[in-house]
Amino acid sequence: MNIKINGEVLELNEKTNLSEFVTHRLNGKEPRGIAVALNDMIIPKSKWNETILSENDNVEIVHAVQGG
């Protein structure tokens, strides 16, 4: 299954939910200060476990940074 993550095509071997995918992308680090959009819609963190990625999904992970 192919998805696009931050503009890069990535092949996944199996279906996964958004929570598992984000944790894997962050190398197991706590997903703090990030927002995730799936197909141009922001997905609340409370919905990550029930959101299953599908073929050709477009995922954007954005990290909040402090500054001015």
mmCIF file of the N, C-alpha and C atoms, coordinates in Angstrom:
data_MODEL
# 
_entry.id   MODEL 
# 
loop_
_atom_site.group_PDB 
_atom_site.id 
_atom_site.type_symbol 
_atom_site.label_atom_id 
_atom_site.label_alt_id 
_atom_site.label_comp_id 
_atom_site.label_asym_id 
_atom_site.label_entity_id 
_atom_site.label_seq_id 
_atom_site.pdbx_PDB_ins_code 
_atom_site.Cartn_x 
_atom_site.Cartn_y 
_atom_site.Cartn_z 
_atom_site.occupancy 
_atom_site.B_iso_or_equiv 
_atom_site.pdbx_formal_charge 
_atom_site.auth_seq_id 
_atom_site.auth_comp_id 
_atom_site.auth_asym_id 
_atom_site.auth_atom_id 
_atom_site.pdbx_PDB_model_num 
ATOM 1   N N  . MET A 1 1  ? 0.857  -1.163 0.000  1.00 0.00 ? 1  MET A N  1 
ATOM 2   C CA . MET A 1 1  ? 0.000  0.000  0.000  1.00 0.00 ? 1  MET A CA 1 
ATOM 3   C C  . MET A 1 1  ? 0.910  1.235  0.000  1.00 0.00 ? 1  MET A C  1 
ATOM 4   N N  . ASN A 1 2  ? 0.620  2.193  -0.869 1.00 0.00 ? 2  ASN A N  1 
ATOM 5   C CA . ASN A 1 2  ? 1.392  3.422  -0.944 1.00 0.00 ? 2  ASN A CA 1 
ATOM 6   C C  . ASN A 1 2  ? 0.609  4.579  -0.343 1.00 0.00 ? 2  ASN A C  1 
ATOM 7   N N  . ILE A 1 3  ? 1.315  5.386  0.441  1.00 0.00 ? 3  ILE A N  1 
ATOM 8   C CA . ILE A 1 3  ? 0.746  6.627  0.960  1.00 0.00 ? 3  ILE A CA 1 
ATOM 9   C C  . ILE A 1 3  ? 1.771  7.722  0.709  1.00 0.00 ? 3  ILE A C  1 
ATOM 10  N N  . LYS A 1 4  ? 1.342  8.951  0.842  1.00 0.00 ? 4  LYS A N  1 
ATOM 11  C CA . LYS A 1 4  ? 2.257  10.082 0.717  1.00 0.00 ? 4  LYS A CA 1 
ATOM 12  C C  . LYS A 1 4  ? 2.366  10.720 2.097  1.00 0.00 ? 4  LYS A C  1 
ATOM 13  N N  . ILE A 1 5  ? 3.604  10.886 2.573  1.00 0.00 ? 5  ILE A N  1 
ATOM 14  C CA . ILE A 1 5  ? 3.856  11.486 3.880  1.00 0.00 ? 5  ILE A CA 1 
ATOM 15  C C  . ILE A 1 5  ? 4.736  12.722 3.677  1.00 0.00 ? 5  ILE A C  1 
ATOM 16  N N  . ASN A 1 6  ? 4.182  13.874 3.993  1.00 0.00 ? 6  ASN A N  1 
ATOM 17  C CA . ASN A 1 6  ? 4.892  15.148 3.809  1.00 0.00 ? 6  ASN A CA 1 
ATOM 18  C C  . ASN A 1 6  ? 5.518  15.239 2.415  1.00 0.00 ? 6  ASN A C  1 
ATOM 19  N N  . GLY A 1 7  ? 4.757  14.822 1.402  1.00 0.00 ? 7  GLY A N  1 
ATOM 20  C CA . GLY A 1 7  ? 5.185  14.927 0.015  1.00 0.00 ? 7  GLY A CA 1 
ATOM 21  C C  . GLY A 1 7  ? 6.011  13.770 -0.506 1.00 0.00 ? 7  GLY A C  1 
ATOM 22  N N  . GLU A 1 8  ? 6.373  12.822 0.343  1.00 0.00 ? 8  GLU A N  1 
ATOM 23  C CA . GLU A 1 8  ? 7.205  11.679 -0.038 1.00 0.00 ? 8  GLU A CA 1 
ATOM 24  C C  . GLU A 1 8  ? 6.346  10.418 -0.101 1.00 0.00 ? 8  GLU A C  1 
ATOM 25  N N  . VAL A 1 9  ? 6.455  9.667  -1.195 1.00 0.00 ? 9  VAL A N  1 
ATOM 26  C CA . VAL A 1 9  ? 5.704  8.421  -1.313 1.00 0.00 ? 9  VAL A CA 1 
ATOM 27  C C  . VAL A 1 9  ? 6.381  7.355  -0.464 1.00 0.00 ? 9  VAL A C  1 
ATOM 28  N N  . LEU A 1 10 ? 5.570  6.645  0.304  1.00 0.00 ? 10 LEU A N  1 
ATOM 29  C CA . LEU A 1 10 ? 6.069  5.611  1.206  1.00 0.00 ? 10 LEU A CA 1 
ATOM 30  C C  . LEU A 1 10 ? 5.221  4.364  1.020  1.00 0.00 ? 10 LEU A C  1 
ATOM 31  N N  . GLU A 1 11 ? 5.867  3.215  0.987  1.00 0.00 ? 11 GLU A N  1 
ATOM 32  C CA . GLU A 1 11 ? 5.147  1.951  0.864  1.00 0.00 ? 11 GLU A CA 1 
ATOM 33  C C  . GLU A 1 11 ? 5.010  1.314  2.240  1.00 0.00 ? 11 GLU A C  1 
ATOM 34  N N  . LEU A 1 12 ? 3.769  0.967  2.601  1.00 0.00 ? 12 LEU A N  1 
ATOM 35  C CA . LEU A 1 12 ? 3.496  0.262  3.858  1.00 0.00 ? 12 LEU A CA 1 
ATOM 36  C C  . LEU A 1 12 ? 3.153  -1.181 3.530  1.00 0.00 ? 12 LEU A C  1 
ATOM 37  N N  . ASN A 1 13 ? 3.643  -2.115 4.350  1.00 0.00 ? 13 ASN A N  1 
ATOM 38  C CA . ASN A 1 13 ? 3.382  -3.529 4.120  1.00 0.00 ? 13 ASN A CA 1 
ATOM 39  C C  . ASN A 1 13 ? 2.017  -3.968 4.612  1.00 0.00 ? 13 ASN A C  1 
ATOM 40  N N  . GLU A 1 14 ? 1.451  -3.228 5.554  1.00 0.00 ? 14 GLU A N  1 
ATOM 41  C CA . GLU A 1 14 ? 0.156  -3.614 6.116  1.00 0.00 ? 14 GLU A CA 1 
ATOM 42  C C  . GLU A 1 14 ? -0.619 -2.376 6.526  1.00 0.00 ? 14 GLU A C  1 
ATOM 43  N N  . LYS A 1 15 ? -1.915 -2.542 6.686  1.00 0.00 ? 15 LYS A N  1 
ATOM 44  C CA . LYS A 1 15 ? -2.740 -1.433 7.155  1.00 0.00 ? 15 LYS A CA 1 
ATOM 45  C C  . LYS A 1 15 ? -2.358 -1.100 8.590  1.00 0.00 ? 15 LYS A C  1 
ATOM 46  N N  . THR A 1 16 ? -2.400 0.163  8.899  1.00 0.00 ? 16 THR A N  1 
ATOM 47  C CA . THR A 1 16 ? -2.045 0.626  10.235 1.00 0.00 ? 16 THR A CA 1 
ATOM 48  C C  . THR A 1 16 ? -2.924 1.818  10.586 1.00 0.00 ? 16 THR A C  1 
ATOM 49  N N  . ASN A 1 17 ? -3.054 2.068  11.879 1.00 0.00 ? 17 ASN A N  1 
ATOM 50  C CA . ASN A 1 17 ? -3.817 3.255  12.267 1.00 0.00 ? 17 ASN A CA 1 
ATOM 51  C C  . ASN A 1 17 ? -2.865 4.443  12.365 1.00 0.00 ? 17 ASN A C  1 
ATOM 52  N N  . LEU A 1 18 ? -3.436 5.618  12.424 1.00 0.00 ? 18 LEU A N  1 
ATOM 53  C CA . LEU A 1 18 ? -2.652 6.848  12.424 1.00 0.00 ? 18 LEU A CA 1 
ATOM 54  C C  . LEU A 1 18 ? -1.747 6.946  13.645 1.00 0.00 ? 18 LEU A C  1 
ATOM 55  N N  . SER A 1 19 ? -2.212 6.482  14.806 1.00 0.00 ? 19 SER A N  1 
ATOM 56  C CA . SER A 1 19 ? -1.411 6.533  16.022 1.00 0.00 ? 19 SER A CA 1 
ATOM 57  C C  . SER A 1 19 ? -0.137 5.698  15.887 1.00 0.00 ? 19 SER A C  1 
ATOM 58  N N  . GLU A 1 20 ? -0.264 4.476  15.389 1.00 0.00 ? 20 GLU A N  1 
ATOM 59  C CA . GLU A 1 20 ? 0.901  3.608  15.205 1.00 0.00 ? 20 GLU A CA 1 
ATOM 60  C C  . GLU A 1 20 ? 1.855  4.199  14.172 1.00 0.00 ? 20 GLU A C  1 
ATOM 61  N N  . PHE A 1 21 ? 1.292  4.731  13.109 1.00 0.00 ? 21 PHE A N  1 
ATOM 62  C CA . PHE A 1 21 ? 2.112  5.308  12.048 1.00 0.00 ? 21 PHE A CA 1 
ATOM 63  C C  . PHE A 1 21 ? 2.921  6.497  12.563 1.00 0.00 ? 21 PHE A C  1 
ATOM 64  N N  . VAL A 1 22 ? 2.282  7.409  13.277 1.00 0.00 ? 22 VAL A N  1 
ATOM 65  C CA . VAL A 1 22 ? 2.967  8.588  13.804 1.00 0.00 ? 22 VAL A CA 1 
ATOM 66  C C  . VAL A 1 22 ? 4.047  8.175  14.799 1.00 0.00 ? 22 VAL A C  1 
ATOM 67  N N  . THR A 1 23 ? 3.739  7.250  15.696 1.00 0.00 ? 23 THR A N  1 
ATOM 68  C CA . THR A 1 23 ? 4.726  6.776  16.670 1.00 0.00 ? 23 THR A CA 1 
ATOM 69  C C  . THR A 1 23 ? 5.937  6.179  15.955 1.00 0.00 ? 23 THR A C  1 
ATOM 70  N N  . HIS A 1 24 ? 5.680  5.399  14.912 1.00 0.00 ? 24 HIS A N  1 
ATOM 71  C CA . HIS A 1 24 ? 6.779  4.805  14.135 1.00 0.00 ? 24 HIS A CA 1 
ATOM 72  C C  . HIS A 1 24 ? 7.615  5.899  13.467 1.00 0.00 ? 24 HIS A C  1 
ATOM 73  N N  . ARG A 1 25 ? 6.962  6.887  12.871 1.00 0.00 ? 25 ARG A N  1 
ATOM 74  C CA . ARG A 1 25 ? 7.674  7.979  12.193 1.00 0.00 ? 25 ARG A CA 1 
ATOM 75  C C  . ARG A 1 25 ? 8.513  8.805  13.164 1.00 0.00 ? 25 ARG A C  1 
ATOM 76  N N  . LEU A 1 26 ? 8.076  8.871  14.420 1.00 0.00 ? 26 LEU A N  1 
ATOM 77  C CA . LEU A 1 26 ? 8.813  9.637  15.431 1.00 0.00 ? 26 LEU A CA 1 
ATOM 78  C C  . LEU A 1 26 ? 9.815  8.772  16.187 1.00 0.00 ? 26 LEU A C  1 
ATOM 79  N N  . ASN A 1 27 ? 10.039 7.555  15.694 1.00 0.00 ? 27 ASN A N  1 
ATOM 80  C CA . ASN A 1 27 ? 10.984 6.614  16.306 1.00 0.00 ? 27 ASN A CA 1 
ATOM 81  C C  . ASN A 1 27 ? 10.658 6.345  17.770 1.00 0.00 ? 27 ASN A C  1 
ATOM 82  N N  . GLY A 1 28 ? 9.359  6.241  18.073 1.00 0.00 ? 28 GLY A N  1 
ATOM 83  C CA . GLY A 1 28 ? 8.919  5.893  19.412 1.00 0.00 ? 28 GLY A CA 1 
ATOM 84  C C  . GLY A 1 28 ? 8.835  7.056  20.382 1.00 0.00 ? 28 GLY A C  1 
ATOM 85  N N  . LYS A 1 29 ? 9.197  8.267  19.947 1.00 0.00 ? 29 LYS A N  1 
ATOM 86  C CA . LYS A 1 29 ? 9.125  9.434  20.828 1.00 0.00 ? 29 LYS A CA 1 
ATOM 87  C C  . LYS A 1 29 ? 7.665  9.832  21.034 1.00 0.00 ? 29 LYS A C  1 
ATOM 88  N N  . GLU A 1 30 ? 7.417  10.488 22.152 1.00 0.00 ? 30 GLU A N  1 
ATOM 89  C CA . GLU A 1 30 ? 6.079  10.971 22.477 1.00 0.00 ? 30 GLU A CA 1 
ATOM 90  C C  . GLU A 1 30 ? 5.635  11.987 21.423 1.00 0.00 ? 30 GLU A C  1 
ATOM 91  N N  . PRO A 1 31 ? 4.456  11.794 20.813 1.00 0.00 ? 31 PRO A N  1 
ATOM 92  C CA . PRO A 1 31 ? 3.978  12.731 19.787 1.00 0.00 ? 31 PRO A CA 1 
ATOM 93  C C  . PRO A 1 31 ? 3.417  14.008 20.407 1.00 0.00 ? 31 PRO A C  1 
ATOM 94  N N  . ARG A 1 32 ? 4.301  14.847 20.918 1.00 0.00 ? 32 ARG A N  1 
ATOM 95  C CA . ARG A 1 32 ? 3.884  16.105 21.548 1.00 0.00 ? 32 ARG A CA 1 
ATOM 96  C C  . ARG A 1 32 ? 4.169  17.258 20.594 1.00 0.00 ? 32 ARG A C  1 
ATOM 97  N N  . GLY A 1 33 ? 3.270  18.219 20.573 1.00 0.00 ? 33 GLY A N  1 
ATOM 98  C CA . GLY A 1 33 ? 3.475  19.404 19.777 1.00 0.00 ? 33 GLY A CA 1 
ATOM 99  C C  . GLY A 1 33 ? 3.382  19.182 18.286 1.00 0.00 ? 33 GLY A C  1 
ATOM 100 N N  . ILE A 1 34 ? 2.610  18.177 17.872 1.00 0.00 ? 34 ILE A N  1 
ATOM 101 C CA . ILE A 1 34 ? 2.444  17.939 16.445 1.00 0.00 ? 34 ILE A CA 1 
ATOM 102 C C  . ILE A 1 34 ? 0.964  17.935 16.084 1.00 0.00 ? 34 ILE A C  1 
ATOM 103 N N  . ALA A 1 35 ? 0.722  18.217 14.836 1.00 0.00 ? 35 ALA A N  1 
ATOM 104 C CA . ALA A 1 35 ? -0.623 18.116 14.271 1.00 0.00 ? 35 ALA A CA 1 
ATOM 105 C C  . ALA A 1 35 ? -0.526 17.209 13.054 1.00 0.00 ? 35 ALA A C  1 
ATOM 106 N N  . VAL A 1 36 ? -1.591 16.463 12.801 1.00 0.00 ? 36 VAL A N  1 
ATOM 107 C CA . VAL A 1 36 ? -1.606 15.547 11.663 1.00 0.00 ? 36 VAL A CA 1 
ATOM 108 C C  . VAL A 1 36 ? -2.832 15.834 10.809 1.00 0.00 ? 36 VAL A C  1 
ATOM 109 N N  . ALA A 1 37 ? -2.581 15.970 9.505  1.00 0.00 ? 37 ALA A N  1 
ATOM 110 C CA . ALA A 1 37 ? -3.667 16.124 8.537  1.00 0.00 ? 37 ALA A CA 1 
ATOM 111 C C  . ALA A 1 37 ? -3.689 14.880 7.661  1.00 0.00 ? 37 ALA A C  1 
ATOM 112 N N  . LEU A 1 38 ? -4.862 14.374 7.411  1.00 0.00 ? 38 LEU A N  1 
ATOM 113 C CA . LEU A 1 38 ? -5.052 13.230 6.528  1.00 0.00 ? 38 LEU A CA 1 
ATOM 114 C C  . LEU A 1 38 ? -5.962 13.677 5.402  1.00 0.00 ? 38 LEU A C  1 
ATOM 115 N N  . ASN A 1 39 ? -5.434 13.663 4.195  1.00 0.00 ? 39 ASN A N  1 
ATOM 116 C CA . ASN A 1 39 ? -6.187 14.107 3.022  1.00 0.00 ? 39 ASN A CA 1 
ATOM 117 C C  . ASN A 1 39 ? -6.779 15.496 3.236  1.00 0.00 ? 39 ASN A C  1 
ATOM 118 N N  . ASP A 1 40 ? -5.929 16.406 3.724  1.00 0.00 ? 40 ASP A N  1 
ATOM 119 C CA . ASP A 1 40 ? -6.253 17.822 3.925  1.00 0.00 ? 40 ASP A CA 1 
ATOM 120 C C  . ASP A 1 40 ? -7.239 18.099 5.055  1.00 0.00 ? 40 ASP A C  1 
ATOM 121 N N  . MET A 1 41 ? -7.454 17.130 5.937  1.00 0.00 ? 41 MET A N  1 
ATOM 122 C CA . MET A 1 41 ? -8.321 17.343 7.099  1.00 0.00 ? 41 MET A CA 1 
ATOM 123 C C  . MET A 1 41 ? -7.514 17.063 8.364  1.00 0.00 ? 41 MET A C  1 
ATOM 124 N N  . ILE A 1 42 ? -7.521 18.017 9.312  1.00 0.00 ? 42 ILE A N  1 
ATOM 125 C CA . ILE A 1 42 ? -6.836 17.812 10.582 1.00 0.00 ? 42 ILE A CA 1 
ATOM 126 C C  . ILE A 1 42 ? -7.554 16.711 11.349 1.00 0.00 ? 42 ILE A C  1 
ATOM 127 N N  . ILE A 1 43 ? -6.788 15.745 11.845 1.00 0.00 ? 43 ILE A N  1 
ATOM 128 C CA . ILE A 1 43 ? -7.353 14.638 12.630 1.00 0.00 ? 43 ILE A CA 1 
ATOM 129 C C  . ILE A 1 43 ? -6.990 14.871 14.093 1.00 0.00 ? 43 ILE A C  1 
ATOM 130 N N  . PRO A 1 44 ? -7.988 15.035 14.971 1.00 0.00 ? 44 PRO A N  1 
ATOM 131 C CA . PRO A 1 44 ? -7.689 15.214 16.396 1.00 0.00 ? 44 PRO A CA 1 
ATOM 132 C C  . PRO A 1 44 ? -6.958 13.986 16.949 1.00 0.00 ? 44 PRO A C  1 
ATOM 133 N N  . LYS A 1 45 ? -6.040 14.226 17.868 1.00 0.00 ? 45 LYS A N  1 
ATOM 134 C CA . LYS A 1 45 ? -5.264 13.127 18.461 1.00 0.00 ? 45 LYS A CA 1 
ATOM 135 C C  . LYS A 1 45 ? -6.178 12.061 19.065 1.00 0.00 ? 45 LYS A C  1 
ATOM 136 N N  . SER A 1 46 ? -7.330 12.460 19.555 1.00 0.00 ? 46 SER A N  1 
ATOM 137 C CA . SER A 1 46 ? -8.278 11.505 20.139 1.00 0.00 ? 46 SER A CA 1 
ATOM 138 C C  . SER A 1 46 ? -8.833 10.524 19.102 1.00 0.00 ? 46 SER A C  1 
ATOM 139 N N  . LYS A 1 47 ? -8.681 10.814 17.814 1.00 0.00 ? 47 LYS A N  1 
ATOM 140 C CA . LYS A 1 47 ? -9.199 9.950  16.737 1.00 0.00 ? 47 LYS A CA 1 
ATOM 141 C C  . LYS A 1 47 ? -8.099 9.146  16.036 1.00 0.00 ? 47 LYS A C  1 
ATOM 142 N N  . TRP A 1 48 ? -6.844 9.328  16.440 1.00 0.00 ? 48 TRP A N  1 
ATOM 143 C CA . TRP A 1 48 ? -5.746 8.655  15.758 1.00 0.00 ? 48 TRP A CA 1 
ATOM 144 C C  . TRP A 1 48 ? -5.857 7.133  15.814 1.00 0.00 ? 48 TRP A C  1 
ATOM 145 N N  . ASN A 1 49 ? -6.274 6.575  16.958 1.00 0.00 ? 49 ASN A N  1 
ATOM 146 C CA . ASN A 1 49 ? -6.356 5.112  17.089 1.00 0.00 ? 49 ASN A CA 1 
ATOM 147 C C  . ASN A 1 49 ? -7.397 4.499  16.161 1.00 0.00 ? 49 ASN A C  1 
ATOM 148 N N  . GLU A 1 50 ? -8.449 5.215  15.877 1.00 0.00 ? 50 GLU A N  1 
ATOM 149 C CA . GLU A 1 50 ? -9.528 4.659  15.047 1.00 0.00 ? 50 GLU A CA 1 
ATOM 150 C C  . GLU A 1 50 ? -9.418 5.055  13.575 1.00 0.00 ? 50 GLU A C  1 
ATOM 151 N N  . THR A 1 51 ? -8.416 5.850  13.233 1.00 0.00 ? 51 THR A N  1 
ATOM 152 C CA . THR A 1 51 ? -8.228 6.290  11.852 1.00 0.00 ? 51 THR A CA 1 
ATOM 153 C C  . THR A 1 51 ? -7.239 5.367  11.158 1.00 0.00 ? 51 THR A C  1 
ATOM 154 N N  . ILE A 1 52 ? -7.740 4.566  10.211 1.00 0.00 ? 52 ILE A N  1 
ATOM 155 C CA . ILE A 1 52 ? -6.924 3.590  9.493  1.00 0.00 ? 52 ILE A CA 1 
ATOM 156 C C  . ILE A 1 52 ? -6.451 4.203  8.177  1.00 0.00 ? 52 ILE A C  1 
ATOM 157 N N  . LEU A 1 53 ? -5.162 4.079  7.900  1.00 0.00 ? 53 LEU A N  1 
ATOM 158 C CA . LEU A 1 53 ? -4.616 4.580  6.649  1.00 0.00 ? 53 LEU A CA 1 
ATOM 159 C C  . LEU A 1 53 ? -5.002 3.658  5.500  1.00 0.00 ? 53 LEU A C  1 
ATOM 160 N N  . SER A 1 54 ? -5.262 4.261  4.344  1.00 0.00 ? 54 SER A N  1 
ATOM 161 C CA . SER A 1 54 ? -5.663 3.525  3.145  1.00 0.00 ? 54 SER A CA 1 
ATOM 162 C C  . SER A 1 54 ? -4.757 3.896  1.979  1.00 0.00 ? 54 SER A C  1 
ATOM 163 N N  . GLU A 1 55 ? -4.834 3.089  0.922  1.00 0.00 ? 55 GLU A N  1 
ATOM 164 C CA . GLU A 1 55 ? -4.060 3.318  -0.294 1.00 0.00 ? 55 GLU A CA 1 
ATOM 165 C C  . GLU A 1 55 ? -4.228 4.763  -0.777 1.00 0.00 ? 55 GLU A C  1 
ATOM 166 N N  . ASN A 1 56 ? -3.111 5.379  -1.133 1.00 0.00 ? 56 ASN A N  1 
ATOM 167 C CA . ASN A 1 56 ? -3.057 6.735  -1.696 1.00 0.00 ? 56 ASN A CA 1 
ATOM 168 C C  . ASN A 1 56 ? -3.455 7.846  -0.733 1.00 0.00 ? 56 ASN A C  1 
ATOM 169 N N  . ASP A 1 57 ? -3.499 7.564  0.569  1.00 0.00 ? 57 ASP A N  1 
ATOM 170 C CA . ASP A 1 57 ? -3.756 8.630  1.538  1.00 0.00 ? 57 ASP A CA 1 
ATOM 171 C C  . ASP A 1 57 ? -2.597 9.619  1.515  1.00 0.00 ? 57 ASP A C  1 
ATOM 172 N N  . ASN A 1 58 ? -2.909 10.865 1.829  1.00 0.00 ? 58 ASN A N  1 
ATOM 173 C CA . ASN A 1 58 ? -1.912 11.924 1.921  1.00 0.00 ? 58 ASN A CA 1 
ATOM 174 C C  . ASN A 1 58 ? -1.847 12.382 3.374  1.00 0.00 ? 58 ASN A C  1 
ATOM 175 N N  . VAL A 1 59 ? -0.721 12.126 4.035  1.00 0.00 ? 59 VAL A N  1 
ATOM 176 C CA . VAL A 1 59 ? -0.534 12.457 5.447  1.00 0.00 ? 59 VAL A CA 1 
ATOM 177 C C  . VAL A 1 59 ? 0.469  13.602 5.560  1.00 0.00 ? 59 VAL A C  1 
ATOM 178 N N  . GLU A 1 60 ? 0.123  14.605 6.343  1.00 0.00 ? 60 GLU A N  1 
ATOM 179 C CA . GLU A 1 60 ? 1.044  15.704 6.641  1.00 0.00 ? 60 GLU A CA 1 
ATOM 180 C C  . GLU A 1 60 ? 1.220  15.756 8.153  1.00 0.00 ? 60 GLU A C  1 
ATOM 181 N N  . ILE A 1 61 ? 2.466  15.682 8.606  1.00 0.00 ? 61 ILE A N  1 
ATOM 182 C CA . ILE A 1 61 ? 2.785  15.803 10.027 1.00 0.00 ? 61 ILE A CA 1 
ATOM 183 C C  . ILE A 1 61 ? 3.522  17.120 10.210 1.00 0.00 ? 61 ILE A C  1 
ATOM 184 N N  . VAL A 1 62 ? 2.986  17.967 11.082 1.00 0.00 ? 62 VAL A N  1 
ATOM 185 C CA . VAL A 1 62 ? 3.552  19.295 11.308 1.00 0.00 ? 62 VAL A CA 1 
ATOM 186 C C  . VAL A 1 62 ? 3.964  19.400 12.767 1.00 0.00 ? 62 VAL A C  1 
ATOM 187 N N  . HIS A 1 63 ? 5.203  19.834 12.998 1.00 0.00 ? 63 HIS A N  1 
ATOM 188 C CA . HIS A 1 63 ? 5.729  20.034 14.346 1.00 0.00 ? 63 HIS A CA 1 
ATOM 189 C C  . HIS A 1 63 ? 5.607  21.499 14.722 1.00 0.00 ? 63 HIS A C  1 
ATOM 190 N N  . ALA A 1 64 ? 5.054  21.771 15.893 1.00 0.00 ? 64 ALA A N  1 
ATOM 191 C CA . ALA A 1 64 ? 4.989  23.142 16.397 1.00 0.00 ? 64 ALA A CA 1 
ATOM 192 C C  . ALA A 1 64 ? 6.360  23.524 16.943 1.00 0.00 ? 64 ALA A C  1 
ATOM 193 N N  . VAL A 1 65 ? 6.772  24.734 16.666 1.00 0.00 ? 65 VAL A N  1 
ATOM 194 C CA . VAL A 1 65 ? 8.043  25.226 17.177 1.00 0.00 ? 65 VAL A CA 1 
ATOM 195 C C  . VAL A 1 65 ? 7.802  26.543 17.899 1.00 0.00 ? 65 VAL A C  1 
ATOM 196 N N  . GLN A 1 66 ? 8.599  26.773 18.902 1.00 0.00 ? 66 GLN A N  1 
ATOM 197 C CA . GLN A 1 66 ? 8.482  27.989 19.682 1.00 0.00 ? 66 GLN A CA 1 
ATOM 198 C C  . GLN A 1 66 ? 9.384  29.052 19.076 1.00 0.00 ? 66 GLN A C  1 
ATOM 199 N N  . GLY A 1 67 ? 8.919  30.239 19.075 1.00 0.00 ? 67 GLY A N  1 
ATOM 200 C CA . GLY A 1 67 ? 9.739  31.323 18.543 1.00 0.00 ? 67 GLY A CA 1 
ATOM 201 C C  . GLY A 1 67 ? 8.887  32.541 18.247 1.00 0.00 ? 67 GLY A C  1 
ATOM 202 N N  . GLY A 1 68 ? 9.501  33.518 17.700 1.00 0.00 ? 68 GLY A N  1 
ATOM 203 C CA . GLY A 1 68 ? 8.750  34.719 17.426 1.00 0.00 ? 68 GLY A CA 1 
ATOM 204 C C  . GLY A 1 68 ? 9.199  35.425 16.207 1.00 0.00 ? 68 GLY A C  1 
# 
